[in-house]
Amino acid sequence: MSRNKPAEKKPTEGELAILQVLWRLGPSTVRQVNDELNRDKTTGYTTTLKLLQIMSEKGLVQRDESERTHVYRARVSQEKTQRNLVSDLLQRAFGGSAQKNW
């Protein structure tokens, strides 16, 4: 299991889509997440499950295994994730500063 803090891991596009579902619905089963993802784009159940397993290892989601059907919840807030993504883009695209002397 990864020891990295959740904020240190940047979600991929697919992981971000899952996080958006979890932020909107709250704790959810794989089936619930998959059903929501399928509203926009066809996504296989096993793909959703695998992504959630990877996200759990990365520390992006937490899995509750107390019931037969595992329930996942986001470990990172939407605001913090958005801030980290914007900061990363700013660093990569503009060297840390959006202000540039043209």
C-alpha positions in Angstrom: 0.0 0.0 0.0 1.3 3.4 -0.9 2.5 5.7 1.9 2.1 8.9 -0.2 -0.3 11.5 1.0 -3.4 11.7 -1.3 -2.6 15.3 -2.3 0.7 14.1 -3.7 -1.0 11.9 -6.3 -2.5 13.7 -9.3 -5.6 11.9 -10.6 -5.7 10.8 -14.2 -8.7 11.9 -16.4 -10.6 8.7 -15.6 -9.8 8.9 -11.9 -11.0 12.5 -11.9 -14.3 11.5 -13.4 -14.7 9.0 -10.6 -13.8 11.5 -8.0 -16.4 13.9 -9.4 -19.1 11.2 -9.0 -18.0 10.5 -5.4 -18.0 14.2 -4.6 -21.5 14.6 -6.0 -23.0 11.4 -4.6 -20.9 10.8 -1.5 -19.9 7.2 -0.5 -20.9 4.9 -3.3 -20.6 1.3 -4.5 -18.7 0.4 -7.7 -22.1 -0.2 -9.4 -23.3 3.3 -8.4 -20.2 4.9 -9.7 -20.3 2.9 -12.9 -23.9 3.8 -13.5 -23.1 7.5 -13.1 -20.1 7.3 -15.4 -22.3 5.6 -18.0 -24.5 8.6 -18.3 -21.8 10.4 -20.2 -19.6 7.7 -21.7 -19.9 3.9 -21.8 -17.6 2.5 -19.2 -17.3 -1.2 -18.3 -17.9 -2.3 -14.7 -14.6 -4.0 -14.5 -12.8 -0.8 -15.7 -14.5 1.2 -13.0 -13.6 -1.4 -10.4 -10.0 -1.5 -11.5 -9.7 2.3 -11.4 -11.2 2.4 -7.9 -8.7 -0.3 -6.8 -5.8 1.8 -8.2 -7.2 4.9 -6.7 -7.4 3.2 -3.3 -3.7 2.2 -3.6 -2.8 5.8 -4.5 -4.8 7.1 -1.5 -7.3 9.0 -3.6 -10.3 7.0 -2.3 -11.0 4.9 0.8 -12.7 1.6 0.6 -15.1 0.4 3.3 -14.9 -3.4 3.4 -17.2 -3.9 6.3 -20.1 -5.0 4.1 -20.2 -7.5 1.3 -20.5 -4.7 -1.2 -17.5 -2.4 -0.8 -18.3 1.3 -0.6 -15.8 3.9 -1.8 -15.4 7.5 -0.7 -13.1 10.3 -1.8 -10.2 10.9 0.5 -9.4 14.3 -1.1 -11.7 17.3 -1.3 -12.9 18.7 -4.6 -11.4 22.1 -3.7 -8.0 20.8 -2.8 -7.8 18.6 -5.9 -8.8 21.5 -8.1 -6.2 23.7 -6.5 -3.5 21.1 -7.0 -4.4 20.6 -10.6 -4.4 24.3 -11.3 -1.1 24.7 -9.5 0.4 21.9 -11.5 -0.8 23.4 -14.8 0.5 26.8 -13.8 3.9 25.3 -13.0 4.2 23.2 -16.1 2.8 25.8 -18.6 4.1 29.0 -17.1 7.0 28.1 -14.9 5.0 28.9 -11.8 3.7 32.3 -12.8 0.9 33.2 -15.2 2.2 36.8 -15.5 4.6 37.1 -18.4 6.1 40.2 -19.9 5.3 40.1 -23.6 
